[in-house]
Amino acid sequence: RRTRRVLTSLLFSLKLRKHIVEKLRRDPISSSMEQRSSFTVAVSEGYSSCIQEVKNLLSQDERQTEGQKNLLSHLQSAGFILPRAGSSCPKSDKTSLNNNIWRPW
């Protein structure tokens, strides 16, 4: 009887240990995923800010060069920036716009 109790206790202990080891294994993975997520958000916000700055710089000059117009048009058609108020939206559908957005990840 005592041997049975010891074996039962040992099995229970091993099962608990298995769960603890699994948690210890998963903790660094979860932490890395959280860090990656926050980094991705920061990169995305920085990228959006940069695109808006490019748009602002290109839009400042009323006499835009053909290259400036082409770049603004490309950024708008790719869905990176919204067209100016009063101008027409690109005719492509939203799904193709989402596929053209460059993502660093």
Biopython code that builds the backbone (N, CA, C, O; Angstrom):
import numpy as np
from Bio.PDB.StructureBuilder import StructureBuilder

atoms = [
    (1, "ARG", "N", (0.813, -1.194, 0.000)),
    (1, "ARG", "CA", (0.000, 0.000, 0.000)),
    (1, "ARG", "C", (0.863, 1.268, 0.000)),
    (1, "ARG", "O", (0.598, 2.210, -0.747)),
    (2, "ARG", "N", (1.846, 1.277, 0.807)),
    (2, "ARG", "CA", (2.743, 2.427, 0.883)),
    (2, "ARG", "C", (3.454, 2.630, -0.456)),
    (2, "ARG", "O", (3.616, 3.764, -0.906)),
    (3, "THR", "N", (3.874, 1.551, -1.086)),
    (3, "THR", "CA", (4.552, 1.635, -2.377)),
    (3, "THR", "C", (3.628, 2.255, -3.420)),
    (3, "THR", "O", (4.058, 3.059, -4.247)),
    (4, "ARG", "N", (2.385, 1.880, -3.370)),
    (4, "ARG", "CA", (1.411, 2.422, -4.312)),
    (4, "ARG", "C", (1.241, 3.934, -4.115)),
    (4, "ARG", "O", (1.166, 4.692, -5.081)),
    (5, "ARG", "N", (1.182, 4.350, -2.862)),
    (5, "ARG", "CA", (1.068, 5.776, -2.557)),
    (5, "ARG", "C", (2.294, 6.550, -3.037)),
    (5, "ARG", "O", (2.179, 7.655, -3.567)),
    (6, "VAL", "N", (3.458, 5.956, -2.844)),
    (6, "VAL", "CA", (4.701, 6.598, -3.286)),
    (6, "VAL", "C", (4.712, 6.717, -4.806)),
    (6, "VAL", "O", (5.083, 7.761, -5.343)),
    (7, "LEU", "N", (4.313, 5.668, -5.492)),
    (7, "LEU", "CA", (4.259, 5.705, -6.964)),
    (7, "LEU", "C", (3.243, 6.744, -7.452)),
    (7, "LEU", "O", (3.515, 7.487, -8.395)),
    (8, "THR", "N", (2.112, 6.790, -6.829)),
    (8, "THR", "CA", (1.093, 7.766, -7.187)),
    (8, "THR", "C", (1.616, 9.185, -6.971)),
    (8, "THR", "O", (1.423, 10.070, -7.804)),
    (9, "SER", "N", (2.266, 9.374, -5.859)),
    (9, "SER", "CA", (2.842, 10.684, -5.553)),
    (9, "SER", "C", (3.928, 11.054, -6.557)),
    (9, "SER", "O", (4.019, 12.201, -6.994)),
    (10, "LEU", "N", (4.741, 10.081, -6.914)),
    (10, "LEU", "CA", (5.814, 10.314, -7.886)),
    (10, "LEU", "C", (5.243, 10.664, -9.254)),
    (10, "LEU", "O", (5.734, 11.584, -9.908)),
    (11, "LEU", "N", (4.218, 9.948, -9.695)),
    (11, "LEU", "CA", (3.576, 10.239, -10.981)),
    (11, "LEU", "C", (2.967, 11.637, -10.984)),
    (11, "LEU", "O", (3.096, 12.379, -11.957)),
    (12, "PHE", "N", (2.311, 11.983, -9.902)),
    (12, "PHE", "CA", (1.713, 13.310, -9.781)),
    (12, "PHE", "C", (2.802, 14.380, -9.852)),
    (12, "PHE", "O", (2.636, 15.406, -10.511)),
    (13, "SER", "N", (3.900, 14.128, -9.173)),
    (13, "SER", "CA", (5.027, 15.065, -9.170)),
    (13, "SER", "C", (5.603, 15.233, -10.576)),
    (13, "SER", "O", (5.928, 16.345, -10.991)),
    (14, "LEU", "N", (5.728, 14.125, -11.301)),
    (14, "LEU", "CA", (6.252, 14.194, -12.666)),
    (14, "LEU", "C", (5.312, 14.965, -13.584)),
    (14, "LEU", "O", (5.767, 15.730, -14.435)),
    (15, "LYS", "N", (4.021, 14.774, -13.424)),
    (15, "LYS", "CA", (3.048, 15.501, -14.235)),
    (15, "LYS", "C", (3.117, 16.996, -13.952)),
    (15, "LYS", "O", (3.068, 17.808, -14.876)),
    (16, "LEU", "N", (3.229, 17.362, -12.680)),
    (16, "LEU", "CA", (3.373, 18.774, -12.326)),
    (16, "LEU", "C", (4.649, 19.355, -12.921)),
    (16, "LEU", "O", (4.653, 20.462, -13.459)),
    (17, "ARG", "N", (5.718, 18.599, -12.816)),
    (17, "ARG", "CA", (7.006, 19.052, -13.340)),
    (17, "ARG", "C", (6.921, 19.274, -14.852)),
    (17, "ARG", "O", (7.468, 20.245, -15.375)),
    (18, "LYS", "N", (6.246, 18.383, -15.533)),
    (18, "LYS", "CA", (6.094, 18.504, -16.982)),
    (18, "LYS", "C", (5.416, 19.831, -17.340)),
    (18, "LYS", "O", (5.837, 20.510, -18.276)),
    (19, "HIS", "N", (4.380, 20.197, -16.606)),
    (19, "HIS", "CA", (3.678, 21.460, -16.858)),
    (19, "HIS", "C", (4.566, 22.662, -16.554)),
    (19, "HIS", "O", (4.541, 23.659, -17.275)),
    (20, "ILE", "N", (5.339, 22.562, -15.500)),
    (20, "ILE", "CA", (6.234, 23.665, -15.134)),
    (20, "ILE", "C", (7.318, 23.839, -16.196)),
    (20, "ILE", "O", (7.622, 24.961, -16.599)),
    (21, "VAL", "N", (7.895, 22.731, -16.647)),
    (21, "VAL", "CA", (8.929, 22.789, -17.683)),
    (21, "VAL", "C", (8.349, 23.367, -18.974)),
    (21, "VAL", "O", (8.999, 24.168, -19.645)),
    (22, "GLU", "N", (7.141, 22.964, -19.317)),
    (22, "GLU", "CA", (6.495, 23.487, -20.525)),
    (22, "GLU", "C", (6.262, 24.993, -20.415)),
    (22, "GLU", "O", (6.469, 25.723, -21.384)),
    (23, "LYS", "N", (5.839, 25.455, -19.256)),
    (23, "LYS", "CA", (5.644, 26.889, -19.047)),
    (23, "LYS", "C", (6.970, 27.633, -19.172)),
    (23, "LYS", "O", (7.038, 28.693, -19.794)),
    (24, "LEU", "N", (8.009, 27.080, -18.584)),
    (24, "LEU", "CA", (9.337, 27.704, -18.687)),
    (24, "LEU", "C", (9.817, 27.749, -20.131)),
    (24, "LEU", "O", (10.499, 28.693, -20.529)),
    (25, "ARG", "N", (9.470, 26.748, -20.910)),
    (25, "ARG", "CA", (9.850, 26.706, -22.324)),
    (25, "ARG", "C", (9.073, 27.755, -23.123)),
    (25, "ARG", "O", (9.629, 28.393, -24.018)),
    (26, "ARG", "N", (7.814, 27.930, -22.807)),
    (26, "ARG", "CA", (6.966, 28.849, -23.575)),
    (26, "ARG", "C", (7.159, 30.313, -23.208)),
    (26, "ARG", "O", (6.932, 31.179, -24.053)),
    (27, "ASP", "N", (7.563, 30.619, -22.005)),
    (27, "ASP", "CA", (7.708, 32.015, -21.564)),
    (27, "ASP", "C", (8.611, 32.848, -22.478)),
    (27, "ASP", "O", (8.207, 33.938, -22.882)),
    (28, "PRO", "N", (9.818, 32.381, -22.820)),
    (28, "PRO", "CA", (10.650, 33.197, -23.717)),
    (28, "PRO", "C", (10.037, 33.369, -25.107)),
    (28, "PRO", "O", (10.202, 34.410, -25.742)),
    (29, "ILE", "N", (9.337, 32.348, -25.568)),
    (29, "ILE", "CA", (8.686, 32.444, -26.880)),
    (29, "ILE", "C", (7.596, 33.510, -26.843)),
    (29, "ILE", "O", (7.503, 34.343, -27.745)),
    (30, "SER", "N", (6.776, 33.481, -25.798)),
    (30, "SER", "CA", (5.712, 34.484, -25.659)),
    (30, "SER", "C", (6.286, 35.887, -25.546)),
    (30, "SER", "O", (5.765, 36.831, -26.139)),
    (31, "SER", "N", (7.350, 36.015, -24.790)),
    (31, "SER", "CA", (7.990, 37.316, -24.618)),
    (31, "SER", "C", (8.520, 37.837, -25.961)),
    (31, "SER", "O", (8.360, 39.015, -26.282)),
    (32, "SER", "N", (9.146, 36.957, -26.735)),
    (32, "SER", "CA", (9.669, 37.357, -28.049)),
    (32, "SER", "C", (8.546, 37.792, -28.985)),
    (32, "SER", "O", (8.694, 38.753, -29.740)),
    (33, "MET", "N", (7.437, 37.089, -28.930)),
    (33, "MET", "CA", (6.300, 37.441, -29.786)),
    (33, "MET", "C", (5.735, 38.804, -29.402)),
    (33, "MET", "O", (5.367, 39.588, -30.277)),
    (34, "GLU", "N", (5.662, 39.095, -28.109)),
    (34, "GLU", "CA", (5.175, 40.403, -27.656)),
    (34, "GLU", "C", (6.123, 41.517, -28.096)),
    (34, "GLU", "O", (5.679, 42.578, -28.534)),
    (35, "GLN", "N", (7.425, 41.273, -27.978)),
    (35, "GLN", "CA", (8.403, 42.275, -28.407)),
    (35, "GLN", "C", (8.309, 42.511, -29.906)),
    (35, "GLN", "O", (8.384, 43.650, -30.365)),
    (36, "ARG", "N", (8.146, 41.439, -30.668)),
    (36, "ARG", "CA", (8.037, 41.569, -32.121)),
    (36, "ARG", "C", (6.795, 42.367, -32.488)),
    (36, "ARG", "O", (6.829, 43.207, -33.387)),
    (37, "SER", "N", (5.719, 42.104, -31.801)),
    (37, "SER", "CA", (4.476, 42.817, -32.077)),
    (37, "SER", "C", (4.628, 44.313, -31.822)),
    (37, "SER", "O", (4.200, 45.126, -32.642)),
    (38, "SER", "N", (5.233, 44.684, -30.697)),
    (38, "SER", "CA", (5.397, 46.108, -30.396)),
    (38, "SER", "C", (6.389, 46.754, -31.359)),
    (38, "SER", "O", (6.224, 47.918, -31.723)),
    (39, "PHE", "N", (7.417, 46.014, -31.777)),
    (39, "PHE", "CA", (8.371, 46.531, -32.752)),
    (39, "PHE", "C", (7.687, 46.755, -34.097)),
    (39, "PHE", "O", (7.924, 47.765, -34.759)),
    (40, "THR", "N", (6.843, 45.812, -34.495)),
    (40, "THR", "CA", (6.129, 45.922, -35.768)),
    (40, "THR", "C", (5.231, 47.154, -35.780)),
    (40, "THR", "O", (5.160, 47.861, -36.785)),
    (41, "VAL", "N", (4.548, 47.411, -34.673)),
    (41, "VAL", "CA", (3.686, 48.589, -34.578)),
    (41, "VAL", "C", (4.524, 49.864, -34.696)),
    (41, "VAL", "O", (4.140, 50.800, -35.396)),
    (42, "ALA", "N", (5.660, 49.895, -34.016)),
    (42, "ALA", "CA", (6.534, 51.072, -34.058)),
    (42, "ALA", "C", (7.057, 51.312, -35.479)),
    (42, "ALA", "O", (7.097, 52.452, -35.943)),
    (43, "VAL", "N", (7.455, 50.244, -36.162)),
    (43, "VAL", "CA", (7.954, 50.378, -37.537)),
    (43, "VAL", "C", (6.839, 50.869, -38.453)),
    (43, "VAL", "O", (7.052, 51.741, -39.295)),
    (44, "SER", "N", (5.665, 50.307, -38.283)),
    (44, "SER", "CA", (4.527, 50.698, -39.113)),
    (44, "SER", "C", (4.181, 52.176, -38.922)),
    (44, "SER", "O", (3.924, 52.889, -39.892)),
    (45, "GLU", "N", (4.176, 52.627, -37.668)),
    (45, "GLU", "CA", (3.883, 54.039, -37.398)),
    (45, "GLU", "C", (4.965, 54.940, -37.982)),
    (45, "GLU", "O", (4.665, 55.991, -38.549)),
    (46, "GLY", "N", (6.217, 54.531, -37.843)),
    (46, "GLY", "CA", (7.321, 55.311, -38.410)),
    (46, "GLY", "C", (7.253, 55.367, -39.925)),
    (46, "GLY", "O", (7.516, 56.406, -40.530)),
    (47, "TYR", "N", (6.898, 54.238, -40.536)),
    (47, "TYR", "CA", (6.786, 54.181, -41.991)),
    (47, "TYR", "C", (5.649, 55.080, -42.472)),
    (47, "TYR", "O", (5.807, 55.807, -43.453)),
    (48, "SER", "N", (4.515, 55.036, -41.794)),
    (48, "SER", "CA", (3.385, 55.888, -42.166)),
    (48, "SER", "C", (3.747, 57.362, -42.035)),
    (48, "SER", "O", (3.390, 58.177, -42.886)),
    (49, "SER", "N", (4.452, 57.692, -40.975)),
    (49, "SER", "CA", (4.888, 59.068, -40.763)),
    (49, "SER", "C", (5.819, 59.521, -41.884)),
    (49, "SER", "O", (5.717, 60.647, -42.371)),
    (50, "CYS", "N", (6.714, 58.646, -42.283)),
    (50, "CYS", "CA", (7.659, 58.958, -43.366)),
    (50, "CYS", "C", (6.919, 59.184, -44.686)),
    (50, "CYS", "O", (7.220, 60.126, -45.418)),
    (51, "ILE", "N", (5.960, 58.323, -44.981)),
    (51, "ILE", "CA", (5.171, 58.473, -46.224)),
    (51, "ILE", "C", (4.424, 59.805, -46.215)),
    (51, "ILE", "O", (4.378, 60.495, -47.234)),
    (52, "GLN", "N", (3.844, 60.169, -45.080)),
    (52, "GLN", "CA", (3.121, 61.440, -44.996)),
    (52, "GLN", "C", (4.075, 62.616, -45.194)),
    (52, "GLN", "O", (3.712, 63.607, -45.828)),
    (53, "GLU", "N", (5.278, 62.514, -44.663)),
    (53, "GLU", "CA", (6.270, 63.580, -44.842)),
    (53, "GLU", "C", (6.648, 63.713, -46.313)),
    (53, "GLU", "O", (6.790, 64.826, -46.819)),
    (54, "VAL", "N", (6.809, 62.593, -46.995)),
    (54, "VAL", "CA", (7.106, 62.613, -48.440)),
    (54, "VAL", "C", (5.964, 63.288, -49.187)),
    (54, "VAL", "O", (6.194, 64.128, -50.057)),
    (55, "LYS", "N", (4.733, 62.918, -48.844)),
    (55, "LYS", "CA", (3.566, 63.529, -49.488)),
    (55, "LYS", "C", (3.556, 65.037, -49.259)),
    (55, "LYS", "O", (3.325, 65.811, -50.188)),
    (56, "ASN", "N", (3.809, 65.453, -48.011)),
    (56, "ASN", "CA", (3.812, 66.886, -47.702)),
    (56, "ASN", "C", (4.889, 67.622, -48.488)),
    (56, "ASN", "O", (4.638, 68.702, -49.023)),
    (57, "LEU", "N", (6.074, 67.053, -48.560)),
    (57, "LEU", "CA", (7.158, 67.698, -49.301)),
    (57, "LEU", "C", (6.848, 67.784, -50.792)),
    (57, "LEU", "O", (7.105, 68.802, -51.434)),
    (58, "LEU", "N", (6.292, 66.703, -51.334)),
    (58, "LEU", "CA", (5.981, 66.699, -52.771)),
    (58, "LEU", "C", (4.813, 67.630, -53.099)),
    (58, "LEU", "O", (4.728, 68.153, -54.210)),
    (59, "SER", "N", (3.929, 67.832, -52.150)),
    (59, "SER", "CA", (2.738, 68.648, -52.395)),
    (59, "SER", "C", (2.966, 70.140, -52.153)),
    (59, "SER", "O", (2.114, 70.949, -52.517)),
    (60, "GLN", "N", (4.085, 70.524, -51.552)),
    (60, "GLN", "CA", (4.332, 71.931, -51.226)),
    (60, "GLN", "C", (4.440, 72.804, -52.471)),
    (60, "GLN", "O", (3.889, 73.904, -52.516)),
    (61, "ASP", "N", (5.136, 72.319, -53.457)),
    (61, "ASP", "CA", (5.382, 73.112, -54.666)),
    (61, "ASP", "C", (4.172, 73.031, -55.594)),
    (61, "ASP", "O", (3.759, 71.943, -55.995)),
    (62, "GLU", "N", (3.604, 74.200, -55.932)),
    (62, "GLU", "CA", (2.450, 74.205, -56.829)),
    (62, "GLU", "C", (2.842, 73.792, -58.241)),
    (62, "GLU", "O", (2.034, 73.225, -58.976)),
    (63, "ARG", "N", (4.079, 74.078, -58.614)),
    (63, "ARG", "CA", (4.553, 73.688, -59.949)),
    (63, "ARG", "C", (5.347, 72.390, -59.824)),
    (63, "ARG", "O", (6.578, 72.388, -59.835)),
    (64, "GLN", "N", (4.629, 71.316, -59.706)),
    (64, "GLN", "CA", (5.280, 70.016, -59.527)),
    (64, "GLN", "C", (5.908, 69.543, -60.829)),
    (64, "GLN", "O", (5.363, 69.742, -61.915)),
    (65, "THR", "N", (7.068, 68.910, -60.691)),
    (65, "THR", "CA", (7.701, 68.296, -61.860)),
    (65, "THR", "C", (6.936, 67.036, -62.215)),
    (65, "THR", "O", (6.120, 66.551, -61.431)),
    (66, "GLU", "N", (7.201, 66.512, -63.390)),
    (66, "GLU", "CA", (6.555, 65.280, -63.825)),
    (66, "GLU", "C", (6.917, 64.129, -62.871)),
    (66, "GLU", "O", (6.083, 63.268, -62.591)),
    (67, "GLY", "N", (8.149, 64.120, -62.380)),
    (67, "GLY", "CA", (8.579, 63.080, -61.442)),
    (67, "GLY", "C", (7.825, 63.151, -60.126)),
    (67, "GLY", "O", (7.440, 62.125, -59.565)),
    (68, "GLN", "N", (7.613, 64.379, -59.631)),
    (68, "GLN", "CA", (6.855, 64.537, -58.393)),
    (68, "GLN", "C", (5.413, 64.051, -58.573)),
    (68, "GLN", "O", (4.865, 63.358, -57.716)),
    (69, "LYS", "N", (4.817, 64.430, -59.701)),
    (69, "LYS", "CA", (3.438, 63.996, -59.980)),
    (69, "LYS", "C", (3.363, 62.471, -60.077)),
    (69, "LYS", "O", (2.440, 61.848, -59.553)),
    (70, "ASN", "N", (4.352, 61.884, -60.758)),
    (70, "ASN", "CA", (4.352, 60.423, -60.915)),
    (70, "ASN", "C", (4.507, 59.727, -59.564)),
    (70, "ASN", "O", (3.835, 58.730, -59.297)),
    (71, "LEU", "N", (5.386, 60.248, -58.719)),
    (71, "LEU", "CA", (5.594, 59.641, -57.407)),
    (71, "LEU", "C", (4.334, 59.751, -56.546)),
    (71, "LEU", "O", (3.930, 58.776, -55.912)),
    (72, "LEU", "N", (3.716, 60.924, -56.521)),
    (72, "LEU", "CA", (2.467, 61.097, -55.767)),
    (72, "LEU", "C", (1.384, 60.167, -56.294)),
    (72, "LEU", "O", (0.656, 59.546, -55.520)),
    (73, "SER", "N", (1.283, 60.078, -57.604)),
    (73, "SER", "CA", (0.286, 59.206, -58.221)),
    (73, "SER", "C", (0.541, 57.745, -57.846)),
    (73, "SER", "O", (-0.393, 57.001, -57.546)),
    (74, "HIS", "N", (1.813, 57.345, -57.865)),
    (74, "HIS", "CA", (2.160, 55.964, -57.507)),
    (74, "HIS", "C", (1.815, 55.680, -56.041)),
    (74, "HIS", "O", (1.246, 54.636, -55.725)),
    (75, "LEU", "N", (2.157, 56.602, -55.163)),
    (75, "LEU", "CA", (1.866, 56.397, -53.737)),
    (75, "LEU", "C", (0.362, 56.316, -53.491)),
    (75, "LEU", "O", (-0.094, 55.537, -52.654)),
    (76, "GLN", "N", (-0.405, 57.123, -54.220)),
    (76, "GLN", "CA", (-1.863, 57.090, -54.066)),
    (76, "GLN", "C", (-2.442, 55.791, -54.623)),
    (76, "GLN", "O", (-3.274, 55.159, -53.973)),
    (77, "SER", "N", (-2.010, 55.387, -55.819)),
    (77, "SER", "CA", (-2.578, 54.177, -56.426)),
    (77, "SER", "C", (-2.175, 52.919, -55.656)),
    (77, "SER", "O", (-2.901, 51.925, -55.670)),
    (78, "ALA", "N", (-1.020, 52.957, -54.984)),
    (78, "ALA", "CA", (-0.589, 51.805, -54.189)),
    (78, "ALA", "C", (-1.254, 51.790, -52.816)),
    (78, "ALA", "O", (-1.097, 50.831, -52.061)),
    (79, "GLY", "N", (-2.002, 52.855, -52.488)),
    (79, "GLY", "CA", (-2.715, 52.900, -51.217)),
    (79, "GLY", "C", (-1.886, 53.411, -50.056)),
    (79, "GLY", "O", (-2.309, 53.299, -48.906)),
    (80, "PHE", "N", (-0.716, 53.969, -50.329)),
    (80, "PHE", "CA", (0.123, 54.480, -49.250)),
    (80, "PHE", "C", (-0.406, 55.794, -48.687)),
    (80, "PHE", "O", (-0.298, 56.043, -47.486)),
    (81, "ILE", "N", (-0.976, 56.633, -49.545)),
    (81, "ILE", "CA", (-1.512, 57.913, -49.086)),
    (81, "ILE", "C", (-2.874, 58.122, -49.720)),
    (81, "ILE", "O", (-3.184, 57.557, -50.769)),
    (82, "LEU", "N", (-3.670, 58.934, -49.075)),
    (82, "LEU", "CA", (-4.988, 59.253, -49.604)),
    (82, "LEU", "C", (-4.863, 60.384, -50.605)),
    (82, "LEU", "O", (-4.005, 61.253, -50.451)),
    (83, "PRO", "N", (-5.705, 60.386, -51.631)),
    (83, "PRO", "CA", (-5.668, 61.493, -52.579)),
    (83, "PRO", "C", (-6.110, 62.790, -51.914)),
    (83, "PRO", "O", (-6.807, 62.779, -50.899)),
    (84, "ARG", "N", (-5.695, 63.897, -52.498)),
    (84, "ARG", "CA", (-6.102, 65.207, -51.963)),
    (84, "ARG", "C", (-7.609, 65.367, -52.062)),
    (84, "ARG", "O", (-8.261, 64.749, -52.904)),
    (85, "ALA", "N", (-8.150, 66.204, -51.192)),
    (85, "ALA", "CA", (-9.585, 66.477, -51.234)),
    (85, "ALA", "C", (-9.922, 67.078, -52.591)),
    (85, "ALA", "O", (-9.210, 67.950, -53.090)),
    (86, "GLY", "N", (-11.006, 66.607, -53.180)),
    (86, "GLY", "CA", (-11.415, 67.126, -54.476)),
    (86, "GLY", "C", (-10.887, 66.299, -55.632)),
    (86, "GLY", "O", (-11.412, 66.413, -56.740)),
    (87, "SER", "N", (-9.873, 65.471, -55.424)),
    (87, "SER", "CA", (-9.390, 64.641, -56.518)),
    (87, "SER", "C", (-10.072, 63.286, -56.439)),
    (87, "SER", "O", (-10.568, 62.893, -55.383)),
    (88, "SER", "N", (-10.096, 62.581, -57.544)),
    (88, "SER", "CA", (-10.800, 61.301, -57.557)),
    (88, "SER", "C", (-9.932, 60.209, -56.962)),
    (88, "SER", "O", (-8.704, 60.255, -57.047)),
    (89, "CYS", "N", (-10.582, 59.230, -56.361)),
    (89, "CYS", "CA", (-9.873, 58.097, -55.774)),
    (89, "CYS", "C", (-9.401, 57.176, -56.886)),
    (89, "CYS", "O", (-9.997, 57.152, -57.963)),
    (90, "PRO", "N", (-8.343, 56.422, -56.643)),
    (90, "PRO", "CA", (-7.926, 55.442, -57.636)),
    (90, "PRO", "C", (-9.034, 54.432, -57.863)),
    (90, "PRO", "O", (-9.790, 54.120, -56.943)),
    (91, "LYS", "N", (-9.138, 53.912, -59.094)),
    (91, "LYS", "CA", (-10.242, 53.034, -59.443)),
    (91, "LYS", "C", (-10.010, 51.589, -59.032)),
    (91, "LYS", "O", (-10.925, 50.773, -59.145)),
    (92, "SER", "N", (-8.825, 51.248, -58.563)),
    (92, "SER", "CA", (-8.572, 49.860, -58.180)),
    (92, "SER", "C", (-9.315, 49.533, -56.890)),
    (92, "SER", "O", (-9.587, 50.410, -56.069)),
    (93, "ASP", "N", (-9.638, 48.248, -56.729)),
    (93, "ASP", "CA", (-10.390, 47.861, -55.533)),
    (93, "ASP", "C", (-9.470, 47.766, -54.326)),
    (93, "ASP", "O", (-8.248, 47.713, -54.465)),
    (94, "LYS", "N", (-10.078, 47.743, -53.122)),
    (94, "LYS", "CA", (-9.318, 47.785, -51.878)),
    (94, "LYS", "C", (-8.439, 46.556, -51.687)),
    (94, "LYS", "O", (-7.365, 46.663, -51.094)),
    (95, "THR", "N", (-8.867, 45.385, -52.176)),
    (95, "THR", "CA", (-8.050, 44.193, -51.956)),
    (95, "THR", "C", (-6.721, 44.303, -52.676)),
    (95, "THR", "O", (-5.698, 43.887, -52.131)),
    (96, "SER", "N", (-6.701, 44.847, -53.879)),
    (96, "SER", "CA", (-5.421, 44.988, -54.570)),
    (96, "SER", "C", (-4.568, 46.060, -53.909)),
    (96, "SER", "O", (-3.340, 45.971, -53.930)),
    (97, "LEU", "N", (-5.205, 47.081, -53.318)),
    (97, "LEU", "CA", (-4.431, 48.104, -52.612)),
    (97, "LEU", "C", (-3.715, 47.497, -51.417)),
    (97, "LEU", "O", (-2.549, 47.798, -51.165)),
    (98, "ASN", "N", (-4.412, 46.647, -50.687)),
    (98, "ASN", "CA", (-3.801, 46.034, -49.513)),
    (98, "ASN", "C", (-2.658, 45.115, -49.892)),
    (98, "ASN", "O", (-1.695, 44.989, -49.135)),
    (99, "ASN", "N", (-2.739, 44.473, -51.040)),
    (99, "ASN", "CA", (-1.669, 43.555, -51.472)),
    (99, "ASN", "C", (-0.425, 44.303, -51.919)),
    (99, "ASN", "O", (0.667, 43.736, -51.904)),
    (100, "ASN", "N", (-0.564, 45.560, -52.317)),
    (100, "ASN", "CA", (0.568, 46.325, -52.807)),
    (100, "ASN", "C", (1.340, 47.051, -51.717)),
    (100, "ASN", "O", (2.412, 47.593, -51.987)),
    (101, "ILE", "N", (0.828, 47.077, -50.502)),
    (101, "ILE", "CA", (1.480, 47.797, -49.422)),
    (101, "ILE", "C", (2.708, 47.026, -48.982)),
    (101, "ILE", "O", (2.632, 45.835, -48.679)),
    (102, "TRP", "N", (3.840, 47.714, -48.951)),
    (102, "TRP", "CA", (5.083, 47.081, -48.515)),
    (102, "TRP", "C", (5.075, 46.951, -47.006)),
    (102, "TRP", "O", (4.799, 47.910, -46.286)),
    (103, "ARG", "N", (5.378, 45.764, -46.541)),
    (103, "ARG", "CA", (5.463, 45.526, -45.104)),
    (103, "ARG", "C", (6.830, 44.955, -44.791)),
    (103, "ARG", "O", (7.280, 44.030, -45.468)),
    (104, "PRO", "N", (7.501, 45.484, -43.780)),
    (104, "PRO", "CA", (8.855, 45.024, -43.486)),
    (104, "PRO", "C", (8.943, 43.660, -42.833)),
    (104, "PRO", "O", (10.051, 43.157, -42.649)),
    (105, "TRP", "N", (7.852, 43.046, -42.480)),
    (105, "TRP", "CA", (7.915, 41.762, -41.809)),
    (105, "TRP", "C", (7.559, 40.650, -42.702)),
    (105, "TRP", "O", (7.566, 39.493, -42.280)),
]
sb = StructureBuilder()
sb.init_structure("model")
sb.init_model(0)
sb.init_chain("A")
sb.init_seg("    ")
for serial, (resi, resn, name, xyz) in enumerate(atoms, 1):
    if name == "N":
        sb.init_residue(resn, " ", resi, " ")
    sb.init_atom(name, np.array(xyz, "f"), 0.0, 1.0, " ", f" {name:<3s}", serial, name[0])
structure = sb.get_structure()
